[in-house]
Amino acid sequence: MEKEAEQENRNYTYLVRCADGTFYCGWTNDLDKRIKAHNEGRGAKYTRSRRPVTLVYWEEFSTKTEAMQREAAVKKLTRQQKERLIARKE
């Protein structure tokens, strides 16, 4: 039960690079499952026609609200700023 509670407290803001070179930003509480969904065409409408996607950046948060706020902030970044985020993570 403790392990389940720990997993519930994990929330992620993530960036994927689509096959056409564009970025998609989202949030999730299960990163592996979400990336798999994107690549199976069950993710966001935006990524369905741009598969496969590759996870290139993520941040972990303890609450859904924090992850969603960060997603909104990342979506406002320019492409160059997103590329800098990715480069720092590598």
C-alpha positions, 0 to 999 in steps of 0.5 A: 500500500505504501508503494502505491501511495508513493506512485500516486504522488508522482506527477510529471511534466514531459516533452516528446519529440515527434517524428516530424521534429516538433515538440509536444508537452503534457503532464501525466502520473505514469510516464511510461504508460503515457509515452506508450499511449502516444506511440500507439496512437491513443495519446494526444490528437496532436501526436497521433499523426506524428508518431513515433514520439521520443521522450526528451525531457521530464520533470517530477512533481509531488502534485498534479497541480504543480505538474499542470502549472509547469506544463502551461509554462513550458508550452509558452516557451519558444522552441529554442528555450525548449531545446535548451531545457532538453540540452540541460537534461542530457 
